[in-house]
Amino acid sequence: MPGSATPSTGSLLQTILALVLVLGLLLGLAWFMKRFGPRAMGASANVKLVGALSIGGRERIMVVEVGDQWIVVGASPGRVNALATMPRQEGAHGHATLAGHAAPNASFGDWLKNTIDKRNAK
């Protein structure tokens, strides 16, 4: 029958090629966004890790600097909790010791314990 509704091999091949082209464009766009997306273009936030202390097999306490504030964060698998916030400490320069308040060789754990004790004493 000349007027039948069955697709010919040519139109089926054309449809498959169009589908492959669309999928290729989607994959190319995904690669482009991953490579040149907002993070790669300098849209990162002003966030810096000041110090960290492992308190268990997979649990950690970290001090994160965001702008002019330090946030004490507890992190475990599948969960992150903000424990405390405080103003940024001047003179820390990449390590978590308070200038004039702790010995230069004090560990992060000692600093964190002293800071939490001071906050709880208020």
RODO-2510 file (C-alpha; in nm, 4 decimals, decimal comma):
residues 122
     n   res          X          Y          Z
     1     m     0,0000     0,0000     0,0000
     2     p     0,1510     0,3337    -0,0949
     3     g    -0,0313     0,5355     0,1748
     4     s     0,0595     0,3152     0,4746
     5     a     0,1592     0,4778     0,8073
     6     t     0,4721     0,2678     0,8682
     7     p     0,7930     0,4703     0,8835
     8     s     1,0468     0,4075     0,6162
     9     t     1,4071     0,3192     0,6952
    10     g     1,5202     0,6656     0,5912
    11     s     1,2940     0,8512     0,8325
    12     l     1,3810     0,6091     1,1153
    13     l     1,7514     0,6680     1,0531
    14     q     1,6914     1,0431     1,0438
    15     t     1,5089     1,0273     1,3806
    16     i     1,7892     0,8255     1,5407
    17     l     2,0535     1,0673     1,4119
    18     a     1,8543     1,3639     1,5469
    19     l     1,8310     1,1919     1,8881
    20     v     2,2076     1,1258     1,8907
    21     l     2,2693     1,4899     1,7983
    22     v     2,0483     1,6174     2,0829
    23     l     2,2119     1,3819     2,3354
    24     g     2,5562     1,4918     2,2139
    25     l     2,4602     1,8572     2,2595
    26     l     2,3368     1,7849     2,6141
    27     l     2,6606     1,6055     2,7040
    28     g     2,8666     1,8868     2,5515
    29     l     2,6709     2,1491     2,7462
    30     a     2,7115     1,9501     3,0707
    31     w     3,0883     1,9274     3,0149
    32     f     3,1065     2,3000     2,9352
    33     m     2,9161     2,3950     3,2526
    34     k     3,1364     2,1681     3,4633
    35     r     3,4526     2,3074     3,3116
    36     f     3,3581     2,6767     3,2862
    37     g     3,0696     2,7009     3,5325
    38     p     3,0231     2,9603     3,8099
    39     r     3,2863     2,8047     4,0373
    40     a     3,5565     2,8209     3,7702
    41     m     3,4656     3,1803     3,6807
    42     g     3,5581     3,3148     4,0242
    43     a     3,2176     3,3150     4,1945
    44     s     3,3553     3,1341     4,4987
    45     a     3,2681     3,2582     4,8465
    46     n     3,5216     3,3989     5,0905
    47     v     3,5480     3,0783     5,2965
    48     k     3,8705     2,9499     5,4551
    49     l     3,9426     2,6557     5,6859
    50     v     4,1232     2,7863     5,9968
    51     g     4,1761     2,4562     6,1792
    52     a     4,0364     2,1089     6,2332
    53     l     4,0418     1,8447     6,5054
    54     s     3,9498     1,4800     6,4578
    55     i     3,7419     1,3624     6,7549
    56     g     3,6626     1,0128     6,6334
    57     g     3,6943     0,7785     6,3423
    58     r     3,4848     0,9922     6,1099
    59     e     3,3894     1,2927     6,3233
    60     r     3,5687     1,6271     6,3112
    61     i     3,5407     1,9720     6,4602
    62     m     3,6480     2,2488     6,2265
    63     v     3,6793     2,6254     6,2491
    64     v     3,5781     2,7928     5,9229
    65     e     3,6366     3,1613     5,8486
    66     v     3,3537     3,3243     5,6553
    67     g     3,4111     3,6945     5,5992
    68     d     3,4889     3,8455     5,9400
    69     q     3,3432     3,5599     6,1429
    70     w     3,4632     3,2177     6,2591
    71     i     3,2130     2,9324     6,2682
    72     v     3,2892     2,6194     6,4743
    73     v     3,1429     2,3265     6,2813
    74     g     3,0930     1,9648     6,3831
    75     a     3,1061     1,7271     6,0858
    76     s     3,0183     1,3594     6,0722
    77     p     2,9141     1,1385     5,7817
    78     g     2,5950     1,2802     5,6381
    79     r     2,5667     1,5660     5,8873
    80     v     2,7225     1,9089     5,9470
    81     n     2,6216     2,1235     6,2466
    82     a     2,7229     2,4776     6,3363
    83     l     2,8318     2,4623     6,7014
    84     a     2,9330     2,8224     6,7693
    85     t     3,0147     3,1503     6,5991
    86     m     3,2647     3,4130     6,7046
    87     p     3,4343     3,7174     6,5586
    88     r     3,7449     3,6489     6,3532
    89     q     4,0550     3,6368     6,5710
    90     e     4,3291     3,8727     6,4564
    91     g     4,6804     3,7337     6,4476
    92     a     4,5739     3,3762     6,3744
    93     h     4,7396     3,3814     6,0283
    94     g     4,6354     3,0368     5,9090
    95     h     4,6631     2,8536     6,2388
    96     a     4,4207     2,8459     6,5274
    97     t     4,6077     3,0070     6,8156
    98     l     4,5007     3,3310     6,9725
    99     a     4,7665     3,5975     6,9747
   100     g     4,8584     3,6785     7,3334
   101     h     4,6188     3,4205     7,4775
   102     a     4,7906     3,0897     7,4039
   103     a     5,1433     2,9611     7,3778
   104     p     5,2796     2,9573     7,0225
   105     n     5,3117     2,5776     7,0323
   106     a     4,9604     2,5163     7,1684
   107     s     4,7554     2,2677     6,9700
   108     f     4,4242     2,3360     6,8059
   109     g     4,2534     2,1071     7,0568
   110     d     4,3822     2,3171     7,3475
   111     w     4,2730     2,6379     7,1785
   112     l     3,9270     2,4987     7,1048
   113     k     3,8817     2,3768     7,4644
   114     n     3,9877     2,7174     7,6037
   115     t     3,7582     2,9027     7,3652
   116     i     3,4571     2,6849     7,4488
   117     d     3,5304     2,7143     7,8212
   118     k     3,5431     3,0956     7,7884
   119     r     3,2122     3,1013     7,5981
   120     n     3,0427     2,8774     7,8554
   121     a     3,1712     3,0873     8,1473
   122     k     2,9736     3,3939     8,0263
***
